Amino acid sequence: MKITTLIVLLASSLFFSHAFATETLSEKAGATKDEMNRDANKSMNRVDEATCTGTDTECAKQKAQNRGEEAKDYVKDKSSEIKNKVD
């Protein structure tokens, strides 16, 4: 009895493990492109922050805006990636 229950559970878990579809090549390419754009924007933001010549308050404000924008872009890109995986 225990062996058959184990086999049924194993078979059902293997059957349902592929519930999500895989991304297509174009979707993977788009995700890679988005990641490269985010990395480039992040690098440019760090250079701008390092060369900030304003007051400490202005530089901190610019840094906070950059981090907020980077977080927004990350969430937007990851949500579209998840949508592509589910579709």
FINU-719252 format. One record per residue (C-alpha): residue number from 1; residue in three letters; chain; x, y, z. Coordinates in Angstrom, 3 decimals. Layout:
% FINU-719252
n;res;chain;east;north;up
NUM;ALA;A;X;Y;Z
...
***
This chain:
% FINU-719252
n;res;chain;east;north;up
1;MET;A;0.000;0.000;0.000
2;LYS;A;2.747;2.456;0.881
3;ILE;A;4.716;1.726;-2.280
4;THR;A;1.718;2.314;-4.553
5;THR;A;0.938;5.570;-2.752
6;LEU;A;4.532;6.643;-3.187
7;ILE;A;4.488;5.758;-6.887
8;VAL;A;1.228;7.662;-7.431
9;LEU;A;2.582;10.721;-5.641
10;LEU;A;5.831;10.586;-7.603
11;ALA;A;4.024;10.196;-10.930
12;SER;A;1.619;13.031;-10.192
13;SER;A;4.439;15.348;-9.091
14;LEU;A;6.341;14.622;-12.298
15;PHE;A;3.197;15.199;-14.335
16;PHE;A;2.457;18.581;-12.754
17;SER;A;6.073;19.771;-12.598
18;HIS;A;5.832;21.148;-16.159
19;ALA;A;2.913;23.449;-15.477
20;PHE;A;4.772;26.503;-16.780
21;ALA;A;5.719;26.885;-20.406
22;THR;A;9.255;27.785;-21.334
23;GLU;A;10.220;31.102;-22.837
24;THR;A;10.661;31.323;-26.576
25;LEU;A;13.993;32.375;-28.040
26;SER;A;12.697;35.850;-28.849
27;GLU;A;11.444;36.278;-25.280
28;LYS;A;14.822;35.161;-23.913
29;ALA;A;16.581;37.579;-26.254
30;GLY;A;14.288;40.371;-25.076
31;ALA;A;15.039;39.530;-21.442
32;THR;A;18.776;39.594;-22.158
33;LYS;A;18.433;42.922;-23.968
34;ASP;A;16.478;44.381;-21.034
35;GLU;A;19.117;43.173;-18.592
36;MET;A;21.902;44.730;-20.655
37;ASN;A;20.002;48.034;-20.810
38;ARG;A;19.487;47.991;-17.032
39;ASP;A;23.186;47.310;-16.466
40;ALA;A;24.190;50.122;-18.823
41;ASN;A;21.804;52.577;-17.142
42;LYS;A;23.074;51.500;-13.725
43;SER;A;26.685;52.096;-14.782
44;MET;A;25.873;55.522;-16.204
45;ASN;A;24.003;56.449;-13.027
46;ARG;A;26.989;55.456;-10.897
47;VAL;A;29.315;57.611;-13.011
48;ASP;A;26.923;60.574;-12.751
49;GLU;A;26.713;60.103;-8.991
50;ALA;A;30.482;59.878;-8.619
51;THR;A;30.989;63.096;-10.585
52;CYS;A;28.216;65.033;-8.849
53;THR;A;29.442;68.562;-8.159
54;GLY;A;26.356;69.869;-6.344
55;THR;A;25.727;69.996;-2.646
56;ASP;A;25.466;66.808;-0.620
57;THR;A;21.695;67.153;-0.562
58;GLU;A;21.442;67.503;-4.330
59;CYS;A;23.732;64.514;-4.852
60;ALA;A;21.712;62.396;-2.399
61;LYS;A;18.494;63.413;-4.161
62;GLN;A;19.943;62.421;-7.530
63;LYS;A;21.140;59.112;-6.085
64;ALA;A;17.695;58.359;-4.626
65;GLN;A;16.003;59.169;-7.941
66;ASN;A;18.419;56.907;-9.800
67;ARG;A;17.817;54.009;-7.386
68;GLY;A;14.045;54.462;-7.680
69;GLU;A;14.212;54.469;-11.460
70;GLU;A;16.434;51.381;-11.470
71;ALA;A;14.029;49.542;-9.153
72;LYS;A;11.055;50.500;-11.327
73;ASP;A;12.792;49.226;-14.462
74;TYR;A;13.792;45.987;-12.717
75;VAL;A;10.253;45.270;-11.531
76;LYS;A;8.796;46.076;-14.950
77;ASP;A;11.248;43.788;-16.743
78;LYS;A;10.876;40.919;-14.277
79;SER;A;7.086;41.092;-14.395
80;SER;A;7.135;40.825;-18.185
81;GLU;A;9.565;37.883;-17.926
82;ILE;A;7.232;36.101;-15.512
83;LYS;A;4.298;36.812;-17.805
84;ASN;A;6.220;35.295;-20.713
85;LYS;A;7.043;32.175;-18.686
86;VAL;A;3.420;31.679;-17.680
87;ASP;A;2.060;32.245;-21.190
***
